[in-house]
Amino acid sequence: MSSGASATARAVDRIDTGPRFSEADAVRLNRLYRGSDTREMLAGVLKDRVAGDVAVVSSFGAESAVLLHLIASVDPTTPVLFLETGKHFPETLAYRDLLIERLGLNVINLTPDAELLAKRDESGLRWSYDPDGCCDICKVQPLAKAMVALDATITGRKGFQSATRAGLPRFEIDKTDSQGRLKINPLADWNSEIVAAYFAEHDLPAHPLVAEGYPSIGCSPCTSKVAPGEDPRSGRWRGWEKTECGIHVPGQPDGTSELPPGFDPVF
Ligand code: SF4
């Protein structure tokens, strides 16, 4: 066989394992949509597919209805991934079902692996002594499995939500692994006034726990009320250094997803 023929064979056989997007791609997309309104930018993502195969990750929390309404108005078939940890408030599950009905969402519930759950959290109390481990089983791993088919995820994160989220870009590289997926934050530059106005304009239902003093809502064992004037996310994992559930933080060299304290997060 000539050296030319073997070079051709190698080129055909090569599997592209490189990252999907680079930092330069994120910069380019941020520039491309600079000055565009949120719906225009979402049309680029959902209809023109500038970020490939995408899904929304939603907690059906206090402000989730805004992003979900926007998504449904652009393309209601967009997959909405919900991490069904088994530890949500019943109010959150009812709210999820209400929004599915009202907005016609395509929600996919991601559940923890039953065998892993039985092995590592038989009592169901891991959250009380190892919340990182509990989030890993119930959120990080199920999401990682679903992400295999995706090039990007859309989140509802906003820059004003906490000190760790200030200056959030619309497009960024997801550093939780080396796949180079995009993380898209359409509401990065929204503030609480714009969110409230959108709720009113579209007559969106509020999460029932907001009125009870929960401005940021996650799993019930790890969410507490927040006093007026406190950081809205301070009620999450109160008493722990943990600020995020680990699905938007870089993996550690040993392959785990342990959270660096205070690291920029998720939902
Ligand atoms: S937020 Fe709490 S209950 Fe939910 S997965 Fe994380 S540690 Fe477990």
Residues whose N, C-alpha, C, O or C-beta is under 5 A from the ligand:
A	BS01	SF4	T85 K87 W127 P131 C134 C135 C138 G218 C219 P221 C222
